[in-house]
Amino acid sequence: MARHPPSGRVNITELLTNLQARHDAATTQAGELRDLLGTLTADPALNVTRSRLGRLTRQGFLTQPGRGRYQKRT
């Protein structure tokens, strides 16, 4: 699992890479990322995760191959 910086900030791209390595999957869902983070368990936290993934997709860091699926841009 990824080490998280002392500031509590998490690098989503790093999390996606680690998740892909662990599960041999090309894509992930917001809920899987939330579970990987381990600290976010409430439903609103899932919406925050989805919002962040959407922002990263719009900024070009991630792609969205299907509804609710995200992957690191290659």
mmJSON file of the N, C-alpha and C atoms, coordinates in Angstrom:
{"data_MODEL":{"atom_site":{
"group_PDB":["ATOM","ATOM","ATOM","ATOM","ATOM","ATOM","ATOM","ATOM","ATOM","ATOM","ATOM","ATOM","ATOM","ATOM","ATOM","ATOM","ATOM","ATOM","ATOM","ATOM","ATOM","ATOM","ATOM","ATOM","ATOM","ATOM","ATOM","ATOM","ATOM","ATOM","ATOM","ATOM","ATOM","ATOM","ATOM","ATOM","ATOM","ATOM","ATOM","ATOM","ATOM","ATOM","ATOM","ATOM","ATOM","ATOM","ATOM","ATOM","ATOM","ATOM","ATOM","ATOM","ATOM","ATOM","ATOM","ATOM","ATOM","ATOM","ATOM","ATOM","ATOM","ATOM","ATOM","ATOM","ATOM","ATOM","ATOM","ATOM","ATOM","ATOM","ATOM","ATOM","ATOM","ATOM","ATOM","ATOM","ATOM","ATOM","ATOM","ATOM","ATOM","ATOM","ATOM","ATOM","ATOM","ATOM","ATOM","ATOM","ATOM","ATOM","ATOM","ATOM","ATOM","ATOM","ATOM","ATOM","ATOM","ATOM","ATOM","ATOM","ATOM","ATOM","ATOM","ATOM","ATOM","ATOM","ATOM","ATOM","ATOM","ATOM","ATOM","ATOM","ATOM","ATOM","ATOM","ATOM","ATOM","ATOM","ATOM","ATOM","ATOM","ATOM","ATOM","ATOM","ATOM","ATOM","ATOM","ATOM","ATOM","ATOM","ATOM","ATOM","ATOM","ATOM","ATOM","ATOM","ATOM","ATOM","ATOM","ATOM","ATOM","ATOM","ATOM","ATOM","ATOM","ATOM","ATOM","ATOM","ATOM","ATOM","ATOM","ATOM","ATOM","ATOM","ATOM","ATOM","ATOM","ATOM","ATOM","ATOM","ATOM","ATOM","ATOM","ATOM","ATOM","ATOM","ATOM","ATOM","ATOM","ATOM","ATOM","ATOM","ATOM","ATOM","ATOM","ATOM","ATOM","ATOM","ATOM","ATOM","ATOM","ATOM","ATOM","ATOM","ATOM","ATOM","ATOM","ATOM","ATOM","ATOM","ATOM","ATOM","ATOM","ATOM","ATOM","ATOM","ATOM","ATOM","ATOM","ATOM","ATOM","ATOM","ATOM","ATOM","ATOM","ATOM","ATOM","ATOM","ATOM","ATOM","ATOM","ATOM","ATOM","ATOM","ATOM","ATOM","ATOM","ATOM","ATOM","ATOM","ATOM","ATOM"],
"id":[1,2,3,4,5,6,7,8,9,10,11,12,13,14,15,16,17,18,19,20,21,22,23,24,25,26,27,28,29,30,31,32,33,34,35,36,37,38,39,40,41,42,43,44,45,46,47,48,49,50,51,52,53,54,55,56,57,58,59,60,61,62,63,64,65,66,67,68,69,70,71,72,73,74,75,76,77,78,79,80,81,82,83,84,85,86,87,88,89,90,91,92,93,94,95,96,97,98,99,100,101,102,103,104,105,106,107,108,109,110,111,112,113,114,115,116,117,118,119,120,121,122,123,124,125,126,127,128,129,130,131,132,133,134,135,136,137,138,139,140,141,142,143,144,145,146,147,148,149,150,151,152,153,154,155,156,157,158,159,160,161,162,163,164,165,166,167,168,169,170,171,172,173,174,175,176,177,178,179,180,181,182,183,184,185,186,187,188,189,190,191,192,193,194,195,196,197,198,199,200,201,202,203,204,205,206,207,208,209,210,211,212,213,214,215,216,217,218,219,220,221,222],
"type_symbol":["N","C","C","N","C","C","N","C","C","N","C","C","N","C","C","N","C","C","N","C","C","N","C","C","N","C","C","N","C","C","N","C","C","N","C","C","N","C","C","N","C","C","N","C","C","N","C","C","N","C","C","N","C","C","N","C","C","N","C","C","N","C","C","N","C","C","N","C","C","N","C","C","N","C","C","N","C","C","N","C","C","N","C","C","N","C","C","N","C","C","N","C","C","N","C","C","N","C","C","N","C","C","N","C","C","N","C","C","N","C","C","N","C","C","N","C","C","N","C","C","N","C","C","N","C","C","N","C","C","N","C","C","N","C","C","N","C","C","N","C","C","N","C","C","N","C","C","N","C","C","N","C","C","N","C","C","N","C","C","N","C","C","N","C","C","N","C","C","N","C","C","N","C","C","N","C","C","N","C","C","N","C","C","N","C","C","N","C","C","N","C","C","N","C","C","N","C","C","N","C","C","N","C","C","N","C","C","N","C","C","N","C","C","N","C","C","N","C","C","N","C","C"],
"label_atom_id":["N","CA","C","N","CA","C","N","CA","C","N","CA","C","N","CA","C","N","CA","C","N","CA","C","N","CA","C","N","CA","C","N","CA","C","N","CA","C","N","CA","C","N","CA","C","N","CA","C","N","CA","C","N","CA","C","N","CA","C","N","CA","C","N","CA","C","N","CA","C","N","CA","C","N","CA","C","N","CA","C","N","CA","C","N","CA","C","N","CA","C","N","CA","C","N","CA","C","N","CA","C","N","CA","C","N","CA","C","N","CA","C","N","CA","C","N","CA","C","N","CA","C","N","CA","C","N","CA","C","N","CA","C","N","CA","C","N","CA","C","N","CA","C","N","CA","C","N","CA","C","N","CA","C","N","CA","C","N","CA","C","N","CA","C","N","CA","C","N","CA","C","N","CA","C","N","CA","C","N","CA","C","N","CA","C","N","CA","C","N","CA","C","N","CA","C","N","CA","C","N","CA","C","N","CA","C","N","CA","C","N","CA","C","N","CA","C","N","CA","C","N","CA","C","N","CA","C","N","CA","C","N","CA","C","N","CA","C","N","CA","C","N","CA","C","N","CA","C","N","CA","C","N","CA","C","N","CA","C"],
"label_alt_id":[null,null,null,null,null,null,null,null,null,null,null,null,null,null,null,null,null,null,null,null,null,null,null,null,null,null,null,null,null,null,null,null,null,null,null,null,null,null,null,null,null,null,null,null,null,null,null,null,null,null,null,null,null,null,null,null,null,null,null,null,null,null,null,null,null,null,null,null,null,null,null,null,null,null,null,null,null,null,null,null,null,null,null,null,null,null,null,null,null,null,null,null,null,null,null,null,null,null,null,null,null,null,null,null,null,null,null,null,null,null,null,null,null,null,null,null,null,null,null,null,null,null,null,null,null,null,null,null,null,null,null,null,null,null,null,null,null,null,null,null,null,null,null,null,null,null,null,null,null,null,null,null,null,null,null,null,null,null,null,null,null,null,null,null,null,null,null,null,null,null,null,null,null,null,null,null,null,null,null,null,null,null,null,null,null,null,null,null,null,null,null,null,null,null,null,null,null,null,null,null,null,null,null,null,null,null,null,null,null,null,null,null,null,null,null,null,null,null,null,null,null,null],
"label_comp_id":["MET","MET","MET","ALA","ALA","ALA","ARG","ARG","ARG","HIS","HIS","HIS","PRO","PRO","PRO","PRO","PRO","PRO","SER","SER","SER","GLY","GLY","GLY","ARG","ARG","ARG","VAL","VAL","VAL","ASN","ASN","ASN","ILE","ILE","ILE","THR","THR","THR","GLU","GLU","GLU","LEU","LEU","LEU","LEU","LEU","LEU","THR","THR","THR","ASN","ASN","ASN","LEU","LEU","LEU","GLN","GLN","GLN","ALA","ALA","ALA","ARG","ARG","ARG","HIS","HIS","HIS","ASP","ASP","ASP","ALA","ALA","ALA","ALA","ALA","ALA","THR","THR","THR","THR","THR","THR","GLN","GLN","GLN","ALA","ALA","ALA","GLY","GLY","GLY","GLU","GLU","GLU","LEU","LEU","LEU","ARG","ARG","ARG","ASP","ASP","ASP","LEU","LEU","LEU","LEU","LEU","LEU","GLY","GLY","GLY","THR","THR","THR","LEU","LEU","LEU","THR","THR","THR","ALA","ALA","ALA","ASP","ASP","ASP","PRO","PRO","PRO","ALA","ALA","ALA","LEU","LEU","LEU","ASN","ASN","ASN","VAL","VAL","VAL","THR","THR","THR","ARG","ARG","ARG","SER","SER","SER","ARG","ARG","ARG","LEU","LEU","LEU","GLY","GLY","GLY","ARG","ARG","ARG","LEU","LEU","LEU","THR","THR","THR","ARG","ARG","ARG","GLN","GLN","GLN","GLY","GLY","GLY","PHE","PHE","PHE","LEU","LEU","LEU","THR","THR","THR","GLN","GLN","GLN","PRO","PRO","PRO","GLY","GLY","GLY","ARG","ARG","ARG","GLY","GLY","GLY","ARG","ARG","ARG","TYR","TYR","TYR","GLN","GLN","GLN","LYS","LYS","LYS","ARG","ARG","ARG","THR","THR","THR"],
"label_asym_id":["A","A","A","A","A","A","A","A","A","A","A","A","A","A","A","A","A","A","A","A","A","A","A","A","A","A","A","A","A","A","A","A","A","A","A","A","A","A","A","A","A","A","A","A","A","A","A","A","A","A","A","A","A","A","A","A","A","A","A","A","A","A","A","A","A","A","A","A","A","A","A","A","A","A","A","A","A","A","A","A","A","A","A","A","A","A","A","A","A","A","A","A","A","A","A","A","A","A","A","A","A","A","A","A","A","A","A","A","A","A","A","A","A","A","A","A","A","A","A","A","A","A","A","A","A","A","A","A","A","A","A","A","A","A","A","A","A","A","A","A","A","A","A","A","A","A","A","A","A","A","A","A","A","A","A","A","A","A","A","A","A","A","A","A","A","A","A","A","A","A","A","A","A","A","A","A","A","A","A","A","A","A","A","A","A","A","A","A","A","A","A","A","A","A","A","A","A","A","A","A","A","A","A","A","A","A","A","A","A","A","A","A","A","A","A","A","A","A","A","A","A","A"],
"label_entity_id":["1","1","1","1","1","1","1","1","1","1","1","1","1","1","1","1","1","1","1","1","1","1","1","1","1","1","1","1","1","1","1","1","1","1","1","1","1","1","1","1","1","1","1","1","1","1","1","1","1","1","1","1","1","1","1","1","1","1","1","1","1","1","1","1","1","1","1","1","1","1","1","1","1","1","1","1","1","1","1","1","1","1","1","1","1","1","1","1","1","1","1","1","1","1","1","1","1","1","1","1","1","1","1","1","1","1","1","1","1","1","1","1","1","1","1","1","1","1","1","1","1","1","1","1","1","1","1","1","1","1","1","1","1","1","1","1","1","1","1","1","1","1","1","1","1","1","1","1","1","1","1","1","1","1","1","1","1","1","1","1","1","1","1","1","1","1","1","1","1","1","1","1","1","1","1","1","1","1","1","1","1","1","1","1","1","1","1","1","1","1","1","1","1","1","1","1","1","1","1","1","1","1","1","1","1","1","1","1","1","1","1","1","1","1","1","1","1","1","1","1","1","1"],
"label_seq_id":[1,1,1,2,2,2,3,3,3,4,4,4,5,5,5,6,6,6,7,7,7,8,8,8,9,9,9,10,10,10,11,11,11,12,12,12,13,13,13,14,14,14,15,15,15,16,16,16,17,17,17,18,18,18,19,19,19,20,20,20,21,21,21,22,22,22,23,23,23,24,24,24,25,25,25,26,26,26,27,27,27,28,28,28,29,29,29,30,30,30,31,31,31,32,32,32,33,33,33,34,34,34,35,35,35,36,36,36,37,37,37,38,38,38,39,39,39,40,40,40,41,41,41,42,42,42,43,43,43,44,44,44,45,45,45,46,46,46,47,47,47,48,48,48,49,49,49,50,50,50,51,51,51,52,52,52,53,53,53,54,54,54,55,55,55,56,56,56,57,57,57,58,58,58,59,59,59,60,60,60,61,61,61,62,62,62,63,63,63,64,64,64,65,65,65,66,66,66,67,67,67,68,68,68,69,69,69,70,70,70,71,71,71,72,72,72,73,73,73,74,74,74],
"pdbx_PDB_ins_code":[null,null,null,null,null,null,null,null,null,null,null,null,null,null,null,null,null,null,null,null,null,null,null,null,null,null,null,null,null,null,null,null,null,null,null,null,null,null,null,null,null,null,null,null,null,null,null,null,null,null,null,null,null,null,null,null,null,null,null,null,null,null,null,null,null,null,null,null,null,null,null,null,null,null,null,null,null,null,null,null,null,null,null,null,null,null,null,null,null,null,null,null,null,null,null,null,null,null,null,null,null,null,null,null,null,null,null,null,null,null,null,null,null,null,null,null,null,null,null,null,null,null,null,null,null,null,null,null,null,null,null,null,null,null,null,null,null,null,null,null,null,null,null,null,null,null,null,null,null,null,null,null,null,null,null,null,null,null,null,null,null,null,null,null,null,null,null,null,null,null,null,null,null,null,null,null,null,null,null,null,null,null,null,null,null,null,null,null,null,null,null,null,null,null,null,null,null,null,null,null,null,null,null,null,null,null,null,null,null,null,null,null,null,null,null,null,null,null,null,null,null,null],
"Cartn_x":[0.842,0.0,0.885,0.37,1.132,1.339,2.477,2.713,2.07,1.416,0.755,1.617,1.748,2.558,2.044,2.924,2.531,1.397,1.259,0.214,-1.177,-1.269,-2.563,-3.078,-2.356,-2.755,-2.378,-3.187,-2.983,-2.847,-1.875,-1.675,-2.579,-3.658,-4.638,-4.002,-3.116,-2.462,-1.648,-0.957,-0.185,-1.112,-2.252,-3.216,-3.73,-4.025,-4.492,-3.434,-2.189,-1.099,-0.972,-1.032,-0.941,-2.126,-3.306,-4.497,-4.4,-3.909,-3.739,-2.748,-1.662,-0.647,-1.196,-1.999,-2.535,-3.625,-4.467,-5.637,-5.54,-4.438,-4.246,-5.454,-5.966,-7.12,-6.71,-7.321,-6.984,-7.706,-8.858,-9.639,-10.043,-10.519,-10.991,-12.214,-12.958,-14.123,-13.829,-14.614,-14.414,-14.497,-15.418,-15.566,-14.337,-13.691,-12.473,-11.352,-11.269,-10.257,-10.535,-11.804,-12.174,-11.777,-12.036,-11.665,-10.152,-9.427,-7.969,-7.447,-8.085,-7.683,-7.901,-8.982,-9.233,-9.751,-9.538,-9.965,-11.316,-11.753,-13.011,-14.052,-15.025,-15.999,-17.435,-17.708,-19.077,-19.482,-20.776,-21.27,-20.835,-20.883,-20.402,-18.942,-18.15,-16.747,-16.636,-17.551,-17.543,-17.813,-18.719,-18.996,-17.799,-17.071,-15.85,-14.833,-14.692,-13.752,-14.157,-15.435,-15.922,-15.645,-15.857,-15.611,-14.141,-13.271,-11.829,-11.417,-11.965,-11.653,-12.153,-13.334,-13.86,-12.967,-12.478,-11.575,-10.278,-9.716,-8.489,-8.72,-9.92,-10.262,-10.321,-10.986,-11.074,-9.705,-8.808,-7.465,-6.543,-6.993,-6.212,-5.302,-5.367,-4.525,-5.088,-6.418,-7.092,-7.967,-8.346,-9.355,-10.518,-11.657,-12.848,-13.377,-12.921,-13.304,-14.762,-15.41,-16.815,-17.408,-18.718,-19.383,-18.882,-18.394,-17.931,-16.586,-15.894,-14.584,-13.533,-12.376,-11.295,-9.995,-9.112,-7.79,-6.77,-5.544,-4.444,-4.223,-4.071,-3.816,-2.444,-2.391,-1.112,-0.515],
"Cartn_y":[-1.178,0.0,1.237,2.288,3.524,4.172,4.812,5.628,6.974,7.477,8.762,9.836,10.975,12.059,12.503,13.058,13.503,14.518,15.265,16.282,15.675,14.369,13.726,13.755,14.404,14.456,13.145,12.751,11.482,11.736,11.104,11.195,10.157,10.594,9.687,8.835,9.415,8.641,7.512,7.788,6.759,5.668,6.062,5.074,4.194,4.797,4.014,3.016,3.461,2.579,1.414,1.691,0.63,-0.314,0.223,-0.613,-1.524,-0.986,-1.802,-2.929,-2.631,-3.645,-4.741,-4.367,-5.345,-6.207,-5.623,-6.344,-6.709,-6.358,-6.648,-6.191,-5.032,-4.489,-3.225,-3.014,-1.832,-0.592,-0.788,0.351,0.144,1.216,1.144,2.034,1.845,2.67,3.525,4.57,5.484,4.744,3.81,3.054,2.231,1.675,0.902,1.807,3.002,3.953,4.372,4.627,5.014,3.918,2.659,1.543,1.442,1.709,1.674,2.758,3.921,4.994,4.592,3.852,3.336,4.346,5.612,6.615,7.211,7.036,7.611,6.502,6.514,5.433,5.905,7.155,7.658,7.881,7.817,8.034,9.374,10.481,11.742,11.657,10.844,10.705,10.07,9.178,8.573,9.644,10.559,11.646,12.571,12.794,13.599,12.9,11.582,10.813,10.88,10.72,10.805,12.187,13.212,14.576,14.78,14.278,14.414,13.643,12.44,11.65,12.361,12.976,13.732,14.907,15.594,16.722,16.248,15.141,14.603,14.153,13.661,13.265,14.5,15.552,16.79,17.428,17.276,17.854,16.996,15.794,14.952,13.946,13.816,12.854,11.437,11.326,10.034,9.972,8.755,8.574,7.829,7.91,7.24,6.328,5.058,4.143,3.69,3.877,3.496,4.246,4.17,4.882,4.387,5.315,4.977,4.286,4.171,3.518,4.566,4.457,5.408,4.65,5.202,4.612,5.709,5.394,6.33,6.517,7.757,8.026,7.468,6.762,6.16,6.907],
"Cartn_z":[0.0,0.0,0.0,-0.591,-0.71,0.643,0.772,1.961,1.724,2.746,2.62,3.25,2.587,3.126,4.49,5.322,6.655,6.641,5.573,5.503,5.427,5.176,5.04,3.607,2.723,1.315,0.639,-0.309,-0.99,-2.484,-3.104,-4.535,-5.194,-5.843,-6.435,-7.529,-8.334,-9.384,-8.783,-7.685,-6.989,-6.454,-5.909,-5.417,-6.546,-7.704,-8.847,-9.294,-9.336,-9.73,-8.765,-7.47,-6.47,-6.553,-6.79,-6.893,-8.109,-9.227,-10.424,-10.169,-9.497,-9.218,-8.313,-7.332,-6.38,-6.975,-7.808,-8.303,-9.772,-10.416,-11.832,-12.65,-12.316,-13.029,-13.771,-14.908,-15.694,-15.19,-14.554,-14.089,-12.641,-12.028,-10.651,-10.499,-9.437,-9.146,-7.923,-7.756,-6.633,-5.3,-5.164,-3.916,-3.591,-4.628,-4.402,-3.903,-4.466,-3.996,-2.566,-2.263,-0.9,0.071,-0.289,0.575,0.725,-0.351,-0.29,0.644,0.624,1.533,2.983,3.237,4.574,5.576,5.339,6.315,5.964,4.743,4.302,4.207,5.089,5.086,4.933,5.144,5.065,3.608,3.329,1.973,1.391,2.162,1.594,1.139,1.82,1.432,0.048,-0.284,-1.614,-2.666,-2.379,-3.317,-3.47,-2.392,-2.459,-3.35,-3.185,-4.003,-5.47,-5.755,-7.14,-7.724,-6.923,-7.378,-7.732,-6.888,-7.145,-8.385,-8.553,-9.742,-10.998,-10.921,-12.051,-12.407,-11.39,-11.623,-12.279,-11.797,-12.386,-13.824,-14.115,-15.483,-16.379,-15.917,-16.701,-16.911,-15.946,-16.057,-16.919,-17.283,-18.179,-17.5,-16.178,-15.478,-15.554,-15.664,-15.715,-16.955,-17.349,-18.379,-17.753,-18.41,-17.9,-19.007,-19.023,-20.096,-20.041,-18.93,-18.779,-17.608,-17.486,-16.396,-15.044,-14.232,-12.89,-12.84,-13.966,-14.012,-14.343,-13.71,-13.934,-14.112,-14.943,-15.076,-15.321,-15.004,-15.199,-16.697,-17.12,-18.542,-18.9,-20.023,-20.444,-21.594],
"occupancy":[1.0,1.0,1.0,1.0,1.0,1.0,1.0,1.0,1.0,1.0,1.0,1.0,1.0,1.0,1.0,1.0,1.0,1.0,1.0,1.0,1.0,1.0,1.0,1.0,1.0,1.0,1.0,1.0,1.0,1.0,1.0,1.0,1.0,1.0,1.0,1.0,1.0,1.0,1.0,1.0,1.0,1.0,1.0,1.0,1.0,1.0,1.0,1.0,1.0,1.0,1.0,1.0,1.0,1.0,1.0,1.0,1.0,1.0,1.0,1.0,1.0,1.0,1.0,1.0,1.0,1.0,1.0,1.0,1.0,1.0,1.0,1.0,1.0,1.0,1.0,1.0,1.0,1.0,1.0,1.0,1.0,1.0,1.0,1.0,1.0,1.0,1.0,1.0,1.0,1.0,1.0,1.0,1.0,1.0,1.0,1.0,1.0,1.0,1.0,1.0,1.0,1.0,1.0,1.0,1.0,1.0,1.0,1.0,1.0,1.0,1.0,1.0,1.0,1.0,1.0,1.0,1.0,1.0,1.0,1.0,1.0,1.0,1.0,1.0,1.0,1.0,1.0,1.0,1.0,1.0,1.0,1.0,1.0,1.0,1.0,1.0,1.0,1.0,1.0,1.0,1.0,1.0,1.0,1.0,1.0,1.0,1.0,1.0,1.0,1.0,1.0,1.0,1.0,1.0,1.0,1.0,1.0,1.0,1.0,1.0,1.0,1.0,1.0,1.0,1.0,1.0,1.0,1.0,1.0,1.0,1.0,1.0,1.0,1.0,1.0,1.0,1.0,1.0,1.0,1.0,1.0,1.0,1.0,1.0,1.0,1.0,1.0,1.0,1.0,1.0,1.0,1.0,1.0,1.0,1.0,1.0,1.0,1.0,1.0,1.0,1.0,1.0,1.0,1.0,1.0,1.0,1.0,1.0,1.0,1.0,1.0,1.0,1.0,1.0,1.0,1.0,1.0,1.0,1.0,1.0,1.0,1.0],
"B_iso_or_equiv":[0.0,0.0,0.0,0.0,0.0,0.0,0.0,0.0,0.0,0.0,0.0,0.0,0.0,0.0,0.0,0.0,0.0,0.0,0.0,0.0,0.0,0.0,0.0,0.0,0.0,0.0,0.0,0.0,0.0,0.0,0.0,0.0,0.0,0.0,0.0,0.0,0.0,0.0,0.0,0.0,0.0,0.0,0.0,0.0,0.0,0.0,0.0,0.0,0.0,0.0,0.0,0.0,0.0,0.0,0.0,0.0,0.0,0.0,0.0,0.0,0.0,0.0,0.0,0.0,0.0,0.0,0.0,0.0,0.0,0.0,0.0,0.0,0.0,0.0,0.0,0.0,0.0,0.0,0.0,0.0,0.0,0.0,0.0,0.0,0.0,0.0,0.0,0.0,0.0,0.0,0.0,0.0,0.0,0.0,0.0,0.0,0.0,0.0,0.0,0.0,0.0,0.0,0.0,0.0,0.0,0.0,0.0,0.0,0.0,0.0,0.0,0.0,0.0,0.0,0.0,0.0,0.0,0.0,0.0,0.0,0.0,0.0,0.0,0.0,0.0,0.0,0.0,0.0,0.0,0.0,0.0,0.0,0.0,0.0,0.0,0.0,0.0,0.0,0.0,0.0,0.0,0.0,0.0,0.0,0.0,0.0,0.0,0.0,0.0,0.0,0.0,0.0,0.0,0.0,0.0,0.0,0.0,0.0,0.0,0.0,0.0,0.0,0.0,0.0,0.0,0.0,0.0,0.0,0.0,0.0,0.0,0.0,0.0,0.0,0.0,0.0,0.0,0.0,0.0,0.0,0.0,0.0,0.0,0.0,0.0,0.0,0.0,0.0,0.0,0.0,0.0,0.0,0.0,0.0,0.0,0.0,0.0,0.0,0.0,0.0,0.0,0.0,0.0,0.0,0.0,0.0,0.0,0.0,0.0,0.0,0.0,0.0,0.0,0.0,0.0,0.0,0.0,0.0,0.0,0.0,0.0,0.0],
"pdbx_formal_charge":[null,null,null,null,null,null,null,null,null,null,null,null,null,null,null,null,null,null,null,null,null,null,null,null,null,null,null,null,null,null,null,null,null,null,null,null,null,null,null,null,null,null,null,null,null,null,null,null,null,null,null,null,null,null,null,null,null,null,null,null,null,null,null,null,null,null,null,null,null,null,null,null,null,null,null,null,null,null,null,null,null,null,null,null,null,null,null,null,null,null,null,null,null,null,null,null,null,null,null,null,null,null,null,null,null,null,null,null,null,null,null,null,null,null,null,null,null,null,null,null,null,null,null,null,null,null,null,null,null,null,null,null,null,null,null,null,null,null,null,null,null,null,null,null,null,null,null,null,null,null,null,null,null,null,null,null,null,null,null,null,null,null,null,null,null,null,null,null,null,null,null,null,null,null,null,null,null,null,null,null,null,null,null,null,null,null,null,null,null,null,null,null,null,null,null,null,null,null,null,null,null,null,null,null,null,null,null,null,null,null,null,null,null,null,null,null,null,null,null,null,null,null],
"auth_seq_id":[1,1,1,2,2,2,3,3,3,4,4,4,5,5,5,6,6,6,7,7,7,8,8,8,9,9,9,10,10,10,11,11,11,12,12,12,13,13,13,14,14,14,15,15,15,16,16,16,17,17,17,18,18,18,19,19,19,20,20,20,21,21,21,22,22,22,23,23,23,24,24,24,25,25,25,26,26,26,27,27,27,28,28,28,29,29,29,30,30,30,31,31,31,32,32,32,33,33,33,34,34,34,35,35,35,36,36,36,37,37,37,38,38,38,39,39,39,40,40,40,41,41,41,42,42,42,43,43,43,44,44,44,45,45,45,46,46,46,47,47,47,48,48,48,49,49,49,50,50,50,51,51,51,52,52,52,53,53,53,54,54,54,55,55,55,56,56,56,57,57,57,58,58,58,59,59,59,60,60,60,61,61,61,62,62,62,63,63,63,64,64,64,65,65,65,66,66,66,67,67,67,68,68,68,69,69,69,70,70,70,71,71,71,72,72,72,73,73,73,74,74,74],
"auth_comp_id":["MET","MET","MET","ALA","ALA","ALA","ARG","ARG","ARG","HIS","HIS","HIS","PRO","PRO","PRO","PRO","PRO","PRO","SER","SER","SER","GLY","GLY","GLY","ARG","ARG","ARG","VAL","VAL","VAL","ASN","ASN","ASN","ILE","ILE","ILE","THR","THR","THR","GLU","GLU","GLU","LEU","LEU","LEU","LEU","LEU","LEU","THR","THR","THR","ASN","ASN","ASN","LEU","LEU","LEU","GLN","GLN","GLN","ALA","ALA","ALA","ARG","ARG","ARG","HIS","HIS","HIS","ASP","ASP","ASP","ALA","ALA","ALA","ALA","ALA","ALA","THR","THR","THR","THR","THR","THR","GLN","GLN","GLN","ALA","ALA","ALA","GLY","GLY","GLY","GLU","GLU","GLU","LEU","LEU","LEU","ARG","ARG","ARG","ASP","ASP","ASP","LEU","LEU","LEU","LEU","LEU","LEU","GLY","GLY","GLY","THR","THR","THR","LEU","LEU","LEU","THR","THR","THR","ALA","ALA","ALA","ASP","ASP","ASP","PRO","PRO","PRO","ALA","ALA","ALA","LEU","LEU","LEU","ASN","ASN","ASN","VAL","VAL","VAL","THR","THR","THR","ARG","ARG","ARG","SER","SER","SER","ARG","ARG","ARG","LEU","LEU","LEU","GLY","GLY","GLY","ARG","ARG","ARG","LEU","LEU","LEU","THR","THR","THR","ARG","ARG","ARG","GLN","GLN","GLN","GLY","GLY","GLY","PHE","PHE","PHE","LEU","LEU","LEU","THR","THR","THR","GLN","GLN","GLN","PRO","PRO","PRO","GLY","GLY","GLY","ARG","ARG","ARG","GLY","GLY","GLY","ARG","ARG","ARG","TYR","TYR","TYR","GLN","GLN","GLN","LYS","LYS","LYS","ARG","ARG","ARG","THR","THR","THR"],
"auth_asym_id":["A","A","A","A","A","A","A","A","A","A","A","A","A","A","A","A","A","A","A","A","A","A","A","A","A","A","A","A","A","A","A","A","A","A","A","A","A","A","A","A","A","A","A","A","A","A","A","A","A","A","A","A","A","A","A","A","A","A","A","A","A","A","A","A","A","A","A","A","A","A","A","A","A","A","A","A","A","A","A","A","A","A","A","A","A","A","A","A","A","A","A","A","A","A","A","A","A","A","A","A","A","A","A","A","A","A","A","A","A","A","A","A","A","A","A","A","A","A","A","A","A","A","A","A","A","A","A","A","A","A","A","A","A","A","A","A","A","A","A","A","A","A","A","A","A","A","A","A","A","A","A","A","A","A","A","A","A","A","A","A","A","A","A","A","A","A","A","A","A","A","A","A","A","A","A","A","A","A","A","A","A","A","A","A","A","A","A","A","A","A","A","A","A","A","A","A","A","A","A","A","A","A","A","A","A","A","A","A","A","A","A","A","A","A","A","A","A","A","A","A","A","A"],
"auth_atom_id":["N","CA","C","N","CA","C","N","CA","C","N","CA","C","N","CA","C","N","CA","C","N","CA","C","N","CA","C","N","CA","C","N","CA","C","N","CA","C","N","CA","C","N","CA","C","N","CA","C","N","CA","C","N","CA","C","N","CA","C","N","CA","C","N","CA","C","N","CA","C","N","CA","C","N","CA","C","N","CA","C","N","CA","C","N","CA","C","N","CA","C","N","CA","C","N","CA","C","N","CA","C","N","CA","C","N","CA","C","N","CA","C","N","CA","C","N","CA","C","N","CA","C","N","CA","C","N","CA","C","N","CA","C","N","CA","C","N","CA","C","N","CA","C","N","CA","C","N","CA","C","N","CA","C","N","CA","C","N","CA","C","N","CA","C","N","CA","C","N","CA","C","N","CA","C","N","CA","C","N","CA","C","N","CA","C","N","CA","C","N","CA","C","N","CA","C","N","CA","C","N","CA","C","N","CA","C","N","CA","C","N","CA","C","N","CA","C","N","CA","C","N","CA","C","N","CA","C","N","CA","C","N","CA","C","N","CA","C","N","CA","C","N","CA","C","N","CA","C","N","CA","C","N","CA","C","N","CA","C"],
"pdbx_PDB_model_num":[1,1,1,1,1,1,1,1,1,1,1,1,1,1,1,1,1,1,1,1,1,1,1,1,1,1,1,1,1,1,1,1,1,1,1,1,1,1,1,1,1,1,1,1,1,1,1,1,1,1,1,1,1,1,1,1,1,1,1,1,1,1,1,1,1,1,1,1,1,1,1,1,1,1,1,1,1,1,1,1,1,1,1,1,1,1,1,1,1,1,1,1,1,1,1,1,1,1,1,1,1,1,1,1,1,1,1,1,1,1,1,1,1,1,1,1,1,1,1,1,1,1,1,1,1,1,1,1,1,1,1,1,1,1,1,1,1,1,1,1,1,1,1,1,1,1,1,1,1,1,1,1,1,1,1,1,1,1,1,1,1,1,1,1,1,1,1,1,1,1,1,1,1,1,1,1,1,1,1,1,1,1,1,1,1,1,1,1,1,1,1,1,1,1,1,1,1,1,1,1,1,1,1,1,1,1,1,1,1,1,1,1,1,1,1,1,1,1,1,1,1,1]
}}}
